[in-house]
Amino acid sequence: MPSKSNQKPEPMLDIIDVAAICRVSEKTVRRWIEAGDLRAAKLGGQWRISHRDLNAFVRDRMSQ
């Protein structure tokens, strides 16, 4: 059984990726992040969003 330290983390999305997936502007994605609606981490000066967090964000929006 492989140890967890040998597993590669899933690739993260940047604001451009999320905007394209959601068909919104990059400014809208930045607003979601700044409002705390979309979880994101600032890595190397750029926002990164996990696929899991984006899926949860969309799922939450669809249930409202």
PyRosetta script that sets phi, psi and omega in degrees:
from pyrosetta import init, pose_from_sequence

init()
pose = pose_from_sequence("MPSKSNQKPEPMLDIIDVAAICRVSEKTVRRWIEAGDLRAAKLGGQWRISHRDLNAFVRDRMSQ")
pose.set_psi(1, 123.1)
pose.set_omega(1, -178.0)
pose.set_phi(2, -70.5)
pose.set_psi(2, 145.4)
pose.set_omega(2, 178.5)
pose.set_phi(3, -77.0)
pose.set_psi(3, 157.7)
pose.set_omega(3, -178.8)
pose.set_phi(4, -64.4)
pose.set_psi(4, -28.3)
pose.set_omega(4, -178.2)
pose.set_phi(5, -68.3)
pose.set_psi(5, -19.7)
pose.set_omega(5, 178.7)
pose.set_phi(6, -86.4)
pose.set_psi(6, -11.3)
pose.set_omega(6, -179.3)
pose.set_phi(7, -79.3)
pose.set_psi(7, 138.7)
pose.set_omega(7, 177.4)
pose.set_phi(8, -80.9)
pose.set_psi(8, 139.2)
pose.set_omega(8, 175.6)
pose.set_phi(9, -68.1)
pose.set_psi(9, 151.7)
pose.set_omega(9, 179.3)
pose.set_phi(10, -67.8)
pose.set_psi(10, 145.5)
pose.set_omega(10, 178.9)
pose.set_phi(11, -60.9)
pose.set_psi(11, 143.9)
pose.set_omega(11, 179.9)
pose.set_phi(12, -103.2)
pose.set_psi(12, 156.2)
pose.set_omega(12, -179.6)
pose.set_phi(13, -94.5)
pose.set_psi(13, 152.3)
pose.set_omega(13, 171.6)
pose.set_phi(14, -105.2)
pose.set_psi(14, -179.9)
pose.set_omega(14, -176.2)
pose.set_phi(15, -61.0)
pose.set_psi(15, -37.7)
pose.set_omega(15, 179.7)
pose.set_phi(16, -63.4)
pose.set_psi(16, -43.1)
pose.set_omega(16, 178.6)
pose.set_phi(17, -60.9)
pose.set_psi(17, -48.1)
pose.set_omega(17, -177.6)
pose.set_phi(18, -63.8)
pose.set_psi(18, -42.0)
pose.set_omega(18, 178.9)
pose.set_phi(19, -60.4)
pose.set_psi(19, -41.6)
pose.set_omega(19, -179.9)
pose.set_phi(20, -67.5)
pose.set_psi(20, -43.0)
pose.set_omega(20, -179.4)
pose.set_phi(21, -63.3)
pose.set_psi(21, -43.2)
pose.set_omega(21, -176.5)
pose.set_phi(22, -87.9)
pose.set_psi(22, -7.4)
pose.set_omega(22, -178.5)
pose.set_phi(23, 57.4)
pose.set_psi(23, 48.8)
pose.set_omega(23, 175.4)
pose.set_phi(24, -131.2)
pose.set_psi(24, 174.7)
pose.set_omega(24, 179.8)
pose.set_phi(25, -80.2)
pose.set_psi(25, 160.8)
pose.set_omega(25, 175.7)
pose.set_phi(26, -61.9)
pose.set_psi(26, -34.2)
pose.set_omega(26, 178.9)
pose.set_phi(27, -62.2)
pose.set_psi(27, -39.0)
pose.set_omega(27, 178.2)
pose.set_phi(28, -63.6)
pose.set_psi(28, -42.9)
pose.set_omega(28, 178.5)
pose.set_phi(29, -62.3)
pose.set_psi(29, -42.4)
pose.set_omega(29, 177.7)
pose.set_phi(30, -61.3)
pose.set_psi(30, -39.4)
pose.set_omega(30, 177.8)
pose.set_phi(31, -62.8)
pose.set_psi(31, -43.3)
pose.set_omega(31, 178.6)
pose.set_phi(32, -58.7)
pose.set_psi(32, -43.4)
pose.set_omega(32, -179.5)
pose.set_phi(33, -66.1)
pose.set_psi(33, -48.6)
pose.set_omega(33, -177.5)
pose.set_phi(34, -63.9)
pose.set_psi(34, -31.1)
pose.set_omega(34, 178.7)
pose.set_phi(35, -78.4)
pose.set_psi(35, -10.8)
pose.set_omega(35, -178.4)
pose.set_phi(36, 83.0)
pose.set_psi(36, 10.0)
pose.set_omega(36, 179.6)
pose.set_phi(37, -77.9)
pose.set_psi(37, -34.5)
pose.set_omega(37, -179.2)
pose.set_phi(38, -115.9)
pose.set_psi(38, 119.2)
pose.set_omega(38, 178.9)
pose.set_phi(39, -68.4)
pose.set_psi(39, 137.1)
pose.set_omega(39, 179.8)
pose.set_phi(40, -154.2)
pose.set_psi(40, 156.8)
pose.set_omega(40, 177.2)
pose.set_phi(41, -124.0)
pose.set_psi(41, 138.0)
pose.set_omega(41, 178.3)
pose.set_phi(42, -91.2)
pose.set_psi(42, 111.3)
pose.set_omega(42, -179.3)
pose.set_phi(43, -121.8)
pose.set_psi(43, 124.5)
pose.set_omega(43, 179.4)
pose.set_phi(44, 59.9)
pose.set_psi(44, 31.2)
pose.set_omega(44, 178.5)
pose.set_phi(45, 82.1)
pose.set_psi(45, 2.5)
pose.set_omega(45, 179.8)
pose.set_phi(46, -125.2)
pose.set_psi(46, 144.5)
pose.set_omega(46, 176.7)
pose.set_phi(47, -74.4)
pose.set_psi(47, 137.9)
pose.set_omega(47, 176.4)
pose.set_phi(48, -128.3)
pose.set_psi(48, 138.8)
pose.set_omega(48, -177.2)
pose.set_phi(49, -126.3)
pose.set_psi(49, 132.8)
pose.set_omega(49, 178.0)
pose.set_phi(50, -79.8)
pose.set_psi(50, 153.5)
pose.set_omega(50, 176.8)
pose.set_phi(51, -58.8)
pose.set_psi(51, -39.8)
pose.set_omega(51, -179.5)
pose.set_phi(52, -60.8)
pose.set_psi(52, -45.1)
pose.set_omega(52, -179.8)
pose.set_phi(53, -67.4)
pose.set_psi(53, -37.6)
pose.set_omega(53, 177.2)
pose.set_phi(54, -65.5)
pose.set_psi(54, -43.5)
pose.set_omega(54, 178.6)
pose.set_phi(55, -61.3)
pose.set_psi(55, -41.7)
pose.set_omega(55, 178.8)
pose.set_phi(56, -64.6)
pose.set_psi(56, -41.2)
pose.set_omega(56, 178.7)
pose.set_phi(57, -60.3)
pose.set_psi(57, -47.4)
pose.set_omega(57, -179.5)
pose.set_phi(58, -65.4)
pose.set_psi(58, -44.6)
pose.set_omega(58, -179.8)
pose.set_phi(59, -59.3)
pose.set_psi(59, -44.2)
pose.set_omega(59, 178.5)
pose.set_phi(60, -61.7)
pose.set_psi(60, -40.5)
pose.set_omega(60, -179.3)
pose.set_phi(61, -68.3)
pose.set_psi(61, -34.4)
pose.set_omega(61, -178.5)
pose.set_phi(62, -73.7)
pose.set_psi(62, -24.2)
pose.set_omega(62, -178.4)
pose.set_phi(63, -88.9)
pose.set_psi(63, -2.5)
pose.set_omega(63, -179.5)
pose.set_phi(64, -84.5)
pose.dump_pdb("model.pdb")
